[in-house]
Amino acid sequence: MVRAFKVGEYTVNSAVVMNSEKQILAVPEELAGLRLDQALARMFPDYSRSRLKEWLLAGAITVDGGSKRPRDAVAGGEMVSLEPQAESEVRADPEPITLNVVYEDDDLLVVNKSAGLVVHPGAGNPGGTLMNGLLHHAPELETIPRAGIIHRIDKDTTGLLLVAKTLPAHTALVRQLADREISRHYLAICNGVLTGGGTIDQPIGRHPGDRKRMSIQQNGKQAVTHYTVIERFRAFTYIKVRLETGRTHQIRVHFAWRRHALVGDQTYGGRLALPAGAGEPLIESLRHFKRQALHATRLAFEHPGSGERIELEVPPPPDFEALLAVMREDMTQ
């Protein structure tokens, strides 16, 4: 079953909440001979192996009432007791920041992030971030890694961002992301007129001369971006982009490398180039559009509790739509 929602629909899923209470299980006979940490990962798939190891070393997991080392072998039949630990995972203060929550249930929520909102606190942004707002909206996120934020989008990029509200949901969604099972689509306006869609498959790493930027690096991490053309203008192209991987600044770096940097990109776009023959309204719009024209429009994933496919879609914000309108009008001049 697939559930799809448009912006403005606030839906509460009736999925069963994943178990966060004390659990006691017998080690299955078929796991005999495995290391204890390997057996635990199979017995408690709601939690990551690293977290289970931490709990084992901290005494939150016992075997037949006693402690064991991660490398100890299991014989099968032992009684394992697991009591999930709620630990503070973040260093950020809750702040009453207005968030556009487009979907929420007991396991997760999805936010439609506005332009200018930083996702995580950091140097130069100790507060006023999405994370601060999330901790105010759902205080239980204090016990989830990175306040449950599964992936991130840049400060000036708008659109959908997925947040887990429980440890089991976090583990499941991080696995989906790693296995490329979370579908993320973007809308963007790039410089230049593209003749058609395609795929950019170029590795991305830190820029050797500027640690705040990314660039195409042959020893970088694999990065794959698929795109299709929606509409062409005088010197720009409106495109839909699908991420196969999710590297930092991936879309922006890939299109800048193709010499089709995103409109308004202050980091990778270089100086503003005004198209020949452009009317004054378009020129003014381009000069005042001070962020990359990039919007995370669609998000699809498997619900970690119910297993159903969730699909969410939101339109671009007003400034993005206004820029498109001016470009369309300019084509008629």
Phi and psi restraints in degrees (value plus and minus 20) as a CYANA .aco file:
   2 VAL   PHI    -137.5   -97.5
   2 VAL   PSI     112.0   152.0
   3 ARG   PHI    -133.6   -93.6
   3 ARG   PSI     102.1   142.1
   4 ALA   PHI    -136.4   -96.4
   4 ALA   PSI     120.8   160.8
   5 PHE   PHI    -153.8  -113.8
   5 PHE   PSI     122.6   162.6
   6 LYS   PHI    -120.0   -80.0
   6 LYS   PSI     144.2   184.2
   7 VAL   PHI     -78.8   -38.8
   7 VAL   PSI     124.5   164.5
   8 GLY   PHI      78.6   118.6
   8 GLY   PSI     -38.0     2.0
   9 GLU   PHI    -113.4   -73.4
   9 GLU   PSI      97.0   137.0
  10 TYR   PHI    -124.0   -84.0
  10 TYR   PSI      96.1   136.1
  11 THR   PHI    -142.4  -102.4
  11 THR   PSI     115.7   155.7
  12 VAL   PHI    -125.2   -85.2
  12 VAL   PSI     100.0   140.0
  13 ASN   PHI     -98.6   -58.6
  13 ASN   PSI     124.8   164.8
  14 SER   PHI    -114.8   -74.8
  14 SER   PSI      -1.0    39.0
  15 ALA   PHI     -80.5   -40.5
  15 ALA   PSI     128.9   168.9
  16 VAL   PHI     -88.5   -48.5
  16 VAL   PSI     114.4   154.4
  17 VAL   PHI     -89.9   -49.9
  17 VAL   PSI     116.8   156.8
  18 MET   PHI     -89.9   -49.9
  18 MET   PSI     129.5   169.5
  19 ASN   PHI     -89.6   -49.6
  19 ASN   PSI     102.0   142.0
  20 SER   PHI    -140.9  -100.9
  20 SER   PSI      -7.7    32.3
  21 GLU   PHI    -112.4   -72.4
  21 GLU   PSI     152.3   192.3
  22 LYS   PHI     -79.8   -39.8
  22 LYS   PSI     116.2   156.2
  23 GLN   PHI    -147.4  -107.4
  23 GLN   PSI     119.5   159.5
  24 ILE   PHI    -146.9  -106.9
  24 ILE   PSI      99.0   139.0
  25 LEU   PHI    -152.4  -112.4
  25 LEU   PSI     129.1   169.1
  26 ALA   PHI    -107.7   -67.7
  26 ALA   PSI     119.5   159.5
  27 VAL   PHI     -86.9   -46.9
  27 VAL   PSI     100.2   140.2
  28 PRO   PHI     -79.6   -39.6
  28 PRO   PSI     123.6   163.6
  29 GLU   PHI     -79.0   -39.0
  29 GLU   PSI     -51.6   -11.6
  30 GLU   PHI     -90.4   -50.4
  30 GLU   PSI     -30.1     9.9
  31 LEU   PHI    -114.3   -74.3
  31 LEU   PSI     -19.6    20.4
  32 ALA   PHI     -75.5   -35.5
  32 ALA   PSI     113.7   153.7
  33 GLY   PHI      79.2   119.2
  33 GLY   PSI     -38.6     1.4
  34 LEU   PHI     -95.8   -55.8
  34 LEU   PSI     137.0   177.0
  35 ARG   PHI     -82.1   -42.1
  35 ARG   PSI     131.1   171.1
  36 LEU   PHI     -80.0   -40.0
  36 LEU   PSI     -62.2   -22.2
  37 ASP   PHI     -85.2   -45.2
  37 ASP   PSI     -52.3   -12.3
  38 GLN   PHI     -89.3   -49.3
  38 GLN   PSI     -62.3   -22.3
  39 ALA   PHI     -84.3   -44.3
  39 ALA   PSI     -61.5   -21.5
  40 LEU   PHI     -81.6   -41.6
  40 LEU   PSI     -59.6   -19.6
  41 ALA   PHI     -81.7   -41.7
  41 ALA   PSI     -53.7   -13.7
  42 ARG   PHI    -101.1   -61.1
  42 ARG   PSI     -52.4   -12.4
  43 MET   PHI     -97.2   -57.2
  43 MET   PSI     -51.2   -11.2
  44 PHE   PHI    -146.5  -106.5
  44 PHE   PSI      48.8    88.8
  45 PRO   PHI     -87.1   -47.1
  45 PRO   PSI     -30.2     9.8
  46 ASP   PHI     -90.7   -50.7
  46 ASP   PSI     -34.3     5.7
  47 TYR   PHI    -142.4  -102.4
  47 TYR   PSI     128.9   168.9
  48 SER   PHI     -91.3   -51.3
  48 SER   PSI     136.2   176.2
  49 ARG   PHI     -82.5   -42.5
  49 ARG   PSI     -59.1   -19.1
  50 SER   PHI     -84.8   -44.8
  50 SER   PSI     -58.8   -18.8
  51 ARG   PHI     -89.0   -49.0
  51 ARG   PSI     -60.7   -20.7
  52 LEU   PHI     -81.6   -41.6
  52 LEU   PSI     -58.3   -18.3
  53 LYS   PHI     -84.7   -44.7
  53 LYS   PSI     -62.0   -22.0
  54 GLU   PHI     -79.3   -39.3
  54 GLU   PSI     -65.3   -25.3
  55 TRP   PHI     -86.7   -46.7
  55 TRP   PSI     -56.7   -16.7
  56 LEU   PHI     -82.6   -42.6
  56 LEU   PSI     -66.0   -26.0
  57 LEU   PHI     -88.9   -48.9
  57 LEU   PSI     -46.8    -6.8
  58 ALA   PHI    -106.9   -66.9
  58 ALA   PSI     -25.2    14.8
  59 GLY   PHI      69.7   109.7
  59 GLY   PSI     -15.1    24.9
  60 ALA   PHI     -98.9   -58.9
  60 ALA   PSI     -31.8     8.2
  61 ILE   PHI    -141.6  -101.6
  61 ILE   PSI     105.8   145.8
  62 THR   PHI    -142.9  -102.9
  62 THR   PSI     134.9   174.9
  63 VAL   PHI    -141.9  -101.9
  63 VAL   PSI      97.7   137.7
  64 ASP   PHI      32.1    72.1
  64 ASP   PSI      17.8    57.8
  65 GLY   PHI      62.2   102.2
  65 GLY   PSI     -21.0    19.0
  66 GLY   PHI    -146.4  -106.4
  66 GLY   PSI    -199.2  -159.2
  67 SER   PHI    -114.4   -74.4
  67 SER   PSI     129.8   169.8
  68 LYS   PHI    -158.0  -118.0
  68 LYS   PSI     140.0   180.0
  69 ARG   PHI    -110.6   -70.6
  69 ARG   PSI     132.8   172.8
  70 PRO   PHI     -75.6   -35.6
  70 PRO   PSI     -53.3   -13.3
  71 ARG   PHI    -105.1   -65.1
  71 ARG   PSI     -26.9    13.1
  72 ASP   PHI     -85.1   -45.1
  72 ASP   PSI     119.2   159.2
  73 ALA   PHI    -100.7   -60.7
  73 ALA   PSI     129.2   169.2
  74 VAL   PHI    -121.1   -81.1
  74 VAL   PSI     129.5   169.5
  75 ALA   PHI    -121.4   -81.4
  75 ALA   PSI     -36.9     3.1
  76 GLY   PHI      77.5   117.5
  76 GLY   PSI     112.3   152.3
  77 GLY   PHI      77.4   117.4
  77 GLY   PSI     -34.2     5.8
  78 GLU   PHI     -83.2   -43.2
  78 GLU   PSI     130.5   170.5
  79 MET   PHI    -116.3   -76.3
  79 MET   PSI      99.0   139.0
  80 VAL   PHI    -125.4   -85.4
  80 VAL   PSI     106.9   146.9
  81 SER   PHI    -129.4   -89.4
  81 SER   PSI     105.2   145.2
  82 LEU   PHI    -141.9  -101.9
  82 LEU   PSI     105.2   145.2
  83 GLU   PHI    -142.1  -102.1
  83 GLU   PSI      78.8   118.8
  84 PRO   PHI     -73.2   -33.2
  84 PRO   PSI     117.7   157.7
  85 GLN   PHI    -124.5   -84.5
  85 GLN   PSI     108.6   148.6
  86 ALA   PHI    -110.6   -70.6
  86 ALA   PSI      92.0   132.0
  87 GLU   PHI    -143.9  -103.9
  87 GLU   PSI     125.3   165.3
  88 SER   PHI     -87.8   -47.8
  88 SER   PSI     101.8   141.8
  89 GLU   PHI    -128.4   -88.4
  89 GLU   PSI     -31.2     8.8
  90 VAL   PHI    -146.2  -106.2
  90 VAL   PSI     137.0   177.0
  91 ARG   PHI    -139.6   -99.6
  91 ARG   PSI      52.1    92.1
  92 ALA   PHI    -170.2  -130.2
  92 ALA   PSI     128.7   168.7
  93 ASP   PHI    -114.8   -74.8
  93 ASP   PSI     121.8   161.8
  94 PRO   PHI     -83.7   -43.7
  94 PRO   PSI     117.7   157.7
  95 GLU   PHI    -156.6  -116.6
  95 GLU   PSI     120.2   160.2
  96 PRO   PHI     -96.6   -56.6
  96 PRO   PSI      52.4    92.4
  97 ILE   PHI    -115.8   -75.8
  97 ILE   PSI     112.6   152.6
  98 THR   PHI     -87.6   -47.6
  98 THR   PSI     104.1   144.1
  99 LEU   PHI    -139.6   -99.6
  99 LEU   PSI     120.7   160.7
 100 ASN   PHI    -114.2   -74.2
 100 ASN   PSI      67.7   107.7
 101 VAL   PHI    -104.9   -64.9
 101 VAL   PSI      96.2   136.2
 102 VAL   PHI    -118.3   -78.3
 102 VAL   PSI     -33.1     6.9
 103 TYR   PHI    -176.1  -136.1
 103 TYR   PSI     118.2   158.2
 104 GLU   PHI    -178.1  -138.1
 104 GLU   PSI     120.9   160.9
 105 ASP   PHI    -166.0  -126.0
 105 ASP   PSI    -184.2  -144.2
 106 ASP   PHI     -90.7   -50.7
 106 ASP   PSI     -40.9    -0.9
 107 ASP   PHI    -121.5   -81.5
 107 ASP   PSI     -47.0    -7.0
 108 LEU   PHI    -179.4  -139.4
 108 LEU   PSI     149.4   189.4
 109 LEU   PHI    -166.9  -126.9
 109 LEU   PSI     139.2   179.2
 110 VAL   PHI    -148.3  -108.3
 110 VAL   PSI     109.6   149.6
 111 VAL   PHI    -129.8   -89.8
 111 VAL   PSI     121.1   161.1
 112 ASN   PHI    -115.5   -75.5
 112 ASN   PSI      77.0   117.0
 113 LYS   PHI     -93.8   -53.8
 113 LYS   PSI     119.4   159.4
 114 SER   PHI    -108.6   -68.6
 114 SER   PSI     141.7   181.7
 115 ALA   PHI     -86.9   -46.9
 115 ALA   PSI     122.4   162.4
 116 GLY   PHI      69.9   109.9
 116 GLY   PSI     -27.8    12.2
 117 LEU   PHI    -112.1   -72.1
 117 LEU   PSI      96.4   136.4
 118 VAL   PHI     -94.4   -54.4
 118 VAL   PSI     122.6   162.6
 119 VAL   PHI     -97.3   -57.3
 119 VAL   PSI     -71.2   -31.2
 120 HIS   PHI    -137.4   -97.4
 120 HIS   PSI     127.4   167.4
 121 PRO   PHI     -82.8   -42.8
 121 PRO   PSI     130.3   170.3
 122 GLY   PHI    -192.2  -152.2
 122 GLY   PSI    -190.4  -150.4
 123 ALA   PHI     -79.0   -39.0
 123 ALA   PSI     104.0   144.0
 124 GLY   PHI      68.5   108.5
 124 GLY   PSI     -33.9     6.1
 125 ASN   PHI    -158.1  -118.1
 125 ASN   PSI      47.1    87.1
 126 PRO   PHI     -90.9   -50.9
 126 PRO   PSI     -38.8     1.2
 127 GLY   PHI    -171.2  -131.2
 127 GLY   PSI    -197.0  -157.0
 128 GLY   PHI      51.2    91.2
 128 GLY   PSI       2.9    42.9
 129 THR   PHI    -121.0   -81.0
 129 THR   PSI     151.0   191.0
 130 LEU   PHI     -78.4   -38.4
 130 LEU   PSI     -61.0   -21.0
 131 MET   PHI     -79.4   -39.4
 131 MET   PSI     -62.9   -22.9
 132 ASN   PHI     -79.6   -39.6
 132 ASN   PSI     -62.3   -22.3
 133 GLY   PHI     -87.3   -47.3
 133 GLY   PSI     -57.5   -17.5
 134 LEU   PHI     -85.3   -45.3
 134 LEU   PSI     -60.6   -20.6
 135 LEU   PHI     -85.7   -45.7
 135 LEU   PSI     -48.3    -8.3
 136 HIS   PHI     -97.1   -57.1
 136 HIS   PSI     -60.0   -20.0
 137 HIS   PHI     -89.4   -49.4
 137 HIS   PSI     -60.3   -20.3
 138 ALA   PHI    -159.4  -119.4
 138 ALA   PSI      67.2   107.2
 139 PRO   PHI     -75.3   -35.3
 139 PRO   PSI     -45.5    -5.5
 140 GLU   PHI     -84.7   -44.7
 140 GLU   PSI     -34.2     5.8
 141 LEU   PHI     -88.2   -48.2
 141 LEU   PSI     -32.2     7.8
 142 GLU   PHI     -80.0   -40.0
 142 GLU   PSI     -46.9    -6.9
 143 THR   PHI    -113.1   -73.1
 143 THR   PSI     -17.1    22.9
 144 ILE   PHI    -126.5   -86.5
 144 ILE   PSI     119.0   159.0
 145 PRO   PHI     -72.6   -32.6
 145 PRO   PSI     111.9   151.9
 146 ARG   PHI      32.3    72.3
 146 ARG   PSI      15.1    55.1
 147 ALA   PHI      35.2    75.2
 147 ALA   PSI       9.2    49.2
 148 GLY   PHI      63.8   103.8
 148 GLY   PSI     -20.6    19.4
 149 ILE   PHI     -89.5   -49.5
 149 ILE   PSI      97.7   137.7
 150 ILE   PHI    -102.6   -62.6
 150 ILE   PSI     -58.6   -18.6
 151 HIS   PHI    -164.0  -124.0
 151 HIS   PSI     150.1   190.1
 152 ARG   PHI    -149.8  -109.8
 152 ARG   PSI     136.8   176.8
 153 ILE   PHI    -148.8  -108.8
 153 ILE   PSI     133.9   173.9
 154 ASP   PHI     -83.3   -43.3
 154 ASP   PSI     139.9   179.9
 155 LYS   PHI     -70.4   -30.4
 155 LYS   PSI     -66.6   -26.6
 156 ASP   PHI    -117.9   -77.9
 156 ASP   PSI     -11.3    28.7
 157 THR   PHI    -112.1   -72.1
 157 THR   PSI     121.1   161.1
 158 THR   PHI    -126.2   -86.2
 158 THR   PSI     145.2   185.2
 159 GLY   PHI     101.6   141.6
 159 GLY   PSI    -182.5  -142.5
 160 LEU   PHI     -98.4   -58.4
 160 LEU   PSI     116.1   156.1
 161 LEU   PHI    -160.4  -120.4
 161 LEU   PSI     112.5   152.5
 162 LEU   PHI    -116.9   -76.9
 162 LEU   PSI     115.3   155.3
 163 VAL   PHI    -152.5  -112.5
 163 VAL   PSI     109.8   149.8
 164 ALA   PHI    -111.2   -71.2
 164 ALA   PSI     122.7   162.7
 165 LYS   PHI    -126.8   -86.8
 165 LYS   PSI     -28.1    11.9
 166 THR   PHI    -153.6  -113.6
 166 THR   PSI     138.9   178.9
 167 LEU   PHI     -82.1   -42.1
 167 LEU   PSI     -65.8   -25.8
 168 PRO   PHI     -79.7   -39.7
 168 PRO   PSI     -61.5   -21.5
 169 ALA   PHI     -84.3   -44.3
 169 ALA   PSI     -60.3   -20.3
 170 HIS   PHI     -80.9   -40.9
 170 HIS   PSI     -67.1   -27.1
 171 THR   PHI     -79.5   -39.5
 171 THR   PSI     -66.2   -26.2
 172 ALA   PHI     -85.1   -45.1
 172 ALA   PSI     -62.2   -22.2
 173 LEU   PHI     -93.0   -53.0
 173 LEU   PSI     -56.1   -16.1
 174 VAL   PHI     -83.0   -43.0
 174 VAL   PSI     -59.1   -19.1
 175 ARG   PHI     -84.6   -44.6
 175 ARG   PSI     -62.9   -22.9
 176 GLN   PHI     -79.6   -39.6
 176 GLN   PSI     -61.8   -21.8
 177 LEU   PHI     -83.9   -43.9
 177 LEU   PSI     -64.6   -24.6
 178 ALA   PHI     -84.3   -44.3
 178 ALA   PSI     -54.2   -14.2
 179 ASP   PHI    -106.9   -66.9
 179 ASP   PSI     -13.6    26.4
 180 ARG   PHI      40.5    80.5
 180 ARG   PSI      17.6    57.6
 181 GLU   PHI    -120.8   -80.8
 181 GLU   PSI     -23.4    16.6
 182 ILE   PHI    -117.0   -77.0
 182 ILE   PSI     101.7   141.7
 183 SER   PHI    -112.0   -72.0
 183 SER   PSI     104.5   144.5
 184 ARG   PHI    -146.2  -106.2
 184 ARG   PSI      99.6   139.6
 185 HIS   PHI    -136.3   -96.3
 185 HIS   PSI     121.6   161.6
 186 TYR   PHI    -143.9  -103.9
 186 TYR   PSI     136.5   176.5
 187 LEU   PHI    -131.7   -91.7
 187 LEU   PSI     119.8   159.8
 188 ALA   PHI    -169.1  -129.1
 188 ALA   PSI     137.2   177.2
 189 ILE   PHI    -139.8   -99.8
 189 ILE   PSI     101.5   141.5
 190 CYS   PHI    -133.4   -93.4
 190 CYS   PSI     140.1   180.1
 191 ASN   PHI     -95.1   -55.1
 191 ASN   PSI     124.3   164.3
 192 GLY   PHI      69.6   109.6
 192 GLY   PSI     141.8   181.8
 193 VAL   PHI    -124.5   -84.5
 193 VAL   PSI      92.3   132.3
 194 LEU   PHI    -100.6   -60.6
 194 LEU   PSI     121.0   161.0
 195 THR   PHI    -101.0   -61.0
 195 THR   PSI     -43.1    -3.1
 196 GLY   PHI    -196.3  -156.3
 196 GLY   PSI    -199.8  -159.8
 197 GLY   PHI     -98.7   -58.7
 197 GLY   PSI     159.6   199.6
 198 GLY   PHI     154.3   194.3
 198 GLY   PSI    -185.9  -145.9
 199 THR   PHI    -152.7  -112.7
 199 THR   PSI     115.6   155.6
 200 ILE   PHI    -129.7   -89.7
 200 ILE   PSI      98.0   138.0
 201 ASP   PHI    -142.5  -102.5
 201 ASP   PSI      67.1   107.1
 202 GLN   PHI    -158.3  -118.3
 202 GLN   PSI     110.9   150.9
 203 PRO   PHI     -87.9   -47.9
 203 PRO   PSI     126.3   166.3
 204 ILE   PHI    -142.3  -102.3
 204 ILE   PSI     117.2   157.2
 205 GLY   PHI    -166.0  -126.0
 205 GLY   PSI     159.5   199.5
 206 ARG   PHI     -83.8   -43.8
 206 ARG   PSI     120.4   160.4
 207 HIS   PHI     -84.9   -44.9
 207 HIS   PSI     110.1   150.1
 208 PRO   PHI     -83.5   -43.5
 208 PRO   PSI     -43.1    -3.1
 209 GLY   PHI    -127.9   -87.9
 209 GLY   PSI     -26.9    13.1
 210 ASP   PHI    -168.6  -128.6
 210 ASP   PSI      83.3   123.3
 211 ARG   PHI     -87.7   -47.7
 211 ARG   PSI     -32.1     7.9
 212 LYS   PHI    -106.3   -66.3
 212 LYS   PSI     -29.5    10.5
 213 ARG   PHI    -133.8   -93.8
 213 ARG   PSI     141.2   181.2
 214 MET   PHI    -132.8   -92.8
 214 MET   PSI     142.4   182.4
 215 SER   PHI    -177.7  -137.7
 215 SER   PSI     147.5   187.5
 216 ILE   PHI     -90.3   -50.3
 216 ILE   PSI     100.9   140.9
 217 GLN   PHI    -153.6  -113.6
 217 GLN   PSI     105.0   145.0
 218 GLN   PHI     -84.2   -44.2
 218 GLN   PSI     -41.9    -1.9
 219 ASN   PHI    -120.2   -80.2
 219 ASN   PSI      -5.2    34.8
 220 GLY   PHI    -102.1   -62.1
 220 GLY   PSI    -191.2  -151.2
 221 LYS   PHI    -106.8   -66.8
 221 LYS   PSI     125.2   165.2
 222 GLN   PHI     -76.3   -36.3
 222 GLN   PSI     116.2   156.2
 223 ALA   PHI    -160.8  -120.8
 223 ALA   PSI     104.0   144.0
 224 VAL   PHI    -148.0  -108.0
 224 VAL   PSI     105.1   145.1
 225 THR   PHI    -146.1  -106.1
 225 THR   PSI     105.5   145.5
 226 HIS   PHI    -125.7   -85.7
 226 HIS   PSI     122.6   162.6
 227 TYR   PHI    -166.6  -126.6
 227 TYR   PSI     132.4   172.4
 228 THR   PHI    -152.7  -112.7
 228 THR   PSI     132.6   172.6
 229 VAL   PHI    -106.9   -66.9
 229 VAL   PSI     110.9   150.9
 230 ILE   PHI    -118.0   -78.0
 230 ILE   PSI     -65.2   -25.2
 231 GLU   PHI    -177.7  -137.7
 231 GLU   PSI     124.1   164.1
 232 ARG   PHI    -133.8   -93.8
 232 ARG   PSI     122.9   162.9
 233 PHE   PHI    -143.6  -103.6
 233 PHE   PSI    -188.4  -148.4
 234 ARG   PHI     -75.0   -35.0
 234 ARG   PSI     -67.9   -27.9
 235 ALA   PHI    -163.5  -123.5
 235 ALA   PSI       5.9    45.9
 236 PHE   PHI    -163.0  -123.0
 236 PHE   PSI     143.0   183.0
 237 THR   PHI    -156.0  -116.0
 237 THR   PSI     111.7   151.7
 238 TYR   PHI    -111.6   -71.6
 238 TYR   PSI     102.3   142.3
 239 ILE   PHI    -149.2  -109.2
 239 ILE   PSI     138.3   178.3
 240 LYS   PHI    -131.7   -91.7
 240 LYS   PSI     113.0   153.0
 241 VAL   PHI    -142.8  -102.8
 241 VAL   PSI     117.8   157.8
 242 ARG   PHI    -140.6  -100.6
 242 ARG   PSI     106.3   146.3
 243 LEU   PHI    -105.8   -65.8
 243 LEU   PSI     108.2   148.2
 244 GLU   PHI    -111.8   -71.8
 244 GLU   PSI     -54.5   -14.5
 245 THR   PHI    -140.0  -100.0
 245 THR   PSI     155.8   195.8
 246 GLY   PHI    -156.8  -116.8
 246 GLY   PSI      43.4    83.4
 247 ARG   PHI    -100.1   -60.1
 247 ARG   PSI     138.0   178.0
 248 THR   PHI     -77.3   -37.3
 248 THR   PSI     108.1   148.1
 249 HIS   PHI      39.3    79.3
 249 HIS   PSI       4.4    44.4
 250 GLN   PHI     -73.8   -33.8
 250 GLN   PSI     -73.2   -33.2
 251 ILE   PHI     -83.1   -43.1
 251 ILE   PSI     -63.4   -23.4
 252 ARG   PHI     -84.2   -44.2
 252 ARG   PSI     -63.3   -23.3
 253 VAL   PHI     -88.1   -48.1
 253 VAL   PSI     -63.7   -23.7
 254 HIS   PHI     -82.2   -42.2
 254 HIS   PSI     -64.3   -24.3
 255 PHE   PHI     -96.4   -56.4
 255 PHE   PSI     -48.7    -8.7
 256 ALA   PHI     -86.4   -46.4
 256 ALA   PSI     -59.3   -19.3
 257 TRP   PHI     -83.0   -43.0
 257 TRP   PSI     -54.1   -14.1
 258 ARG   PHI    -100.6   -60.6
 258 ARG   PSI     -16.5    23.5
 259 ARG   PHI      44.3    84.3
 259 ARG   PSI      13.1    53.1
 260 HIS   PHI    -153.0  -113.0
 260 HIS   PSI      33.8    73.8
 261 ALA   PHI     -75.8   -35.8
 261 ALA   PSI     131.1   171.1
 262 LEU   PHI     -87.1   -47.1
 262 LEU   PSI     123.0   163.0
 263 VAL   PHI     -78.6   -38.6
 263 VAL   PSI     113.5   153.5
 264 GLY   PHI      62.6   102.6
 264 GLY   PSI     -20.9    19.1
 265 ASP   PHI     -91.9   -51.9
 265 ASP   PSI      89.0   129.0
 266 GLN   PHI     -96.6   -56.6
 266 GLN   PSI     -37.1     2.9
 267 THR   PHI    -116.9   -76.9
 267 THR   PSI     -62.4   -22.4
 268 TYR   PHI    -133.4   -93.4
 268 TYR   PSI     -23.6    16.4
 269 GLY   PHI    -110.9   -70.9
 269 GLY   PSI     -34.4     5.6
 270 GLY   PHI      51.4    91.4
 270 GLY   PSI    -182.7  -142.7
 271 ARG   PHI     -91.3   -51.3
 271 ARG   PSI     127.1   167.1
 272 LEU   PHI     -84.1   -44.1
 272 LEU   PSI     104.5   144.5
 273 ALA   PHI    -129.7   -89.7
 273 ALA   PSI      94.5   134.5
 274 LEU   PHI    -105.1   -65.1
 274 LEU   PSI     110.3   150.3
 275 PRO   PHI     -88.6   -48.6
 275 PRO   PSI     124.6   164.6
 276 ALA   PHI     -82.1   -42.1
 276 ALA   PSI     115.0   155.0
 277 GLY   PHI      64.4   104.4
 277 GLY   PSI     -19.4    20.6
 278 ALA   PHI     -87.5   -47.5
 278 ALA   PSI     119.7   159.7
 279 GLY   PHI     -96.9   -56.9
 279 GLY   PSI     146.1   186.1
 280 GLU   PHI     -80.6   -40.6
 280 GLU   PSI     -59.8   -19.8
 281 PRO   PHI     -79.0   -39.0
 281 PRO   PSI     -61.6   -21.6
 282 LEU   PHI     -87.9   -47.9
 282 LEU   PSI     -62.5   -22.5
 283 ILE   PHI     -79.3   -39.3
 283 ILE   PSI     -65.1   -25.1
 284 GLU   PHI     -85.8   -45.8
 284 GLU   PSI     -60.5   -20.5
 285 SER   PHI     -82.6   -42.6
 285 SER   PSI     -63.0   -23.0
 286 LEU   PHI     -85.5   -45.5
 286 LEU   PSI     -60.0   -20.0
 287 ARG   PHI     -86.9   -46.9
 287 ARG   PSI     -48.4    -8.4
 288 HIS   PHI    -117.7   -77.7
 288 HIS   PSI     -24.2    15.8
 289 PHE   PHI    -109.9   -69.9
 289 PHE   PSI      77.3   117.3
 290 LYS   PHI    -120.7   -80.7
 290 LYS   PSI       0.5    40.5
 291 ARG   PHI    -158.1  -118.1
 291 ARG   PSI     143.7   183.7
 292 GLN   PHI     -87.1   -47.1
 292 GLN   PSI     116.8   156.8
 293 ALA   PHI    -100.5   -60.5
 293 ALA   PSI      60.9   100.9
 294 LEU   PHI    -163.5  -123.5
 294 LEU   PSI     110.1   150.1
 295 HIS   PHI    -159.7  -119.7
 295 HIS   PSI     105.4   145.4
 296 ALA   PHI     -99.9   -59.9
 296 ALA   PSI      76.9   116.9
 297 THR   PHI    -109.8   -69.8
 297 THR   PSI     -49.6    -9.6
 298 ARG   PHI    -159.4  -119.4
 298 ARG   PSI     120.8   160.8
 299 LEU   PHI    -158.9  -118.9
 299 LEU   PSI     109.7   149.7
 300 ALA   PHI    -157.2  -117.2
 300 ALA   PSI     116.9   156.9
 301 PHE   PHI    -180.6  -140.6
 301 PHE   PSI     147.5   187.5
 302 GLU   PHI    -110.0   -70.0
 302 GLU   PSI     106.7   146.7
 303 HIS   PHI     -82.7   -42.7
 303 HIS   PSI     106.9   146.9
 304 PRO   PHI     -88.0   -48.0
 304 PRO   PSI     -36.5     3.5
 305 GLY   PHI    -116.7   -76.7
 305 GLY   PSI     -70.6   -30.6
 306 SER   PHI    -113.2   -73.2
 306 SER   PSI     -41.8    -1.8
 307 GLY   PHI      63.6   103.6
 307 GLY   PSI     -24.4    15.6
 308 GLU   PHI     -97.3   -57.3
 308 GLU   PSI     136.1   176.1
 309 ARG   PHI    -103.7   -63.7
 309 ARG   PSI     104.1   144.1
 310 ILE   PHI    -125.1   -85.1
 310 ILE   PSI     109.1   149.1
 311 GLU   PHI    -147.3  -107.3
 311 GLU   PSI     104.5   144.5
 312 LEU   PHI    -144.2  -104.2
 312 LEU   PSI     124.1   164.1
 313 GLU   PHI    -166.9  -126.9
 313 GLU   PSI     113.7   153.7
 314 VAL   PHI    -151.7  -111.7
 314 VAL   PSI     123.6   163.6
 315 PRO   PHI     -95.7   -55.7
 315 PRO   PSI     145.8   185.8
 316 PRO   PHI     -84.5   -44.5
 316 PRO   PSI     139.4   179.4
 317 PRO   PHI     -92.8   -52.8
 317 PRO   PSI     149.1   189.1
 318 PRO   PHI     -76.8   -36.8
 318 PRO   PSI     -59.3   -19.3
 319 ASP   PHI     -86.4   -46.4
 319 ASP   PSI     -54.7   -14.7
 320 PHE   PHI     -87.5   -47.5
 320 PHE   PSI     -66.8   -26.8
 321 GLU   PHI     -83.5   -43.5
 321 GLU   PSI     -58.0   -18.0
 322 ALA   PHI     -85.3   -45.3
 322 ALA   PSI     -59.2   -19.2
 323 LEU   PHI     -84.1   -44.1
 323 LEU   PSI     -61.9   -21.9
 324 LEU   PHI     -80.6   -40.6
 324 LEU   PSI     -63.1   -23.1
 325 ALA   PHI     -81.6   -41.6
 325 ALA   PSI     -61.9   -21.9
 326 VAL   PHI     -86.2   -46.2
 326 VAL   PSI     -59.2   -19.2
 327 MET   PHI     -84.4   -44.4
 327 MET   PSI     -59.4   -19.4
 328 ARG   PHI     -86.7   -46.7
 328 ARG   PSI     -63.1   -23.1
 329 GLU   PHI     -83.2   -43.2
 329 GLU   PSI     -57.2   -17.2
 330 ASP   PHI     -84.9   -44.9
 330 ASP   PSI     -49.0    -9.0
 331 MET   PHI     -87.1   -47.1
 331 MET   PSI     -41.6    -1.6
 332 THR   PHI    -109.9   -69.9
 332 THR   PSI     -28.1    11.9
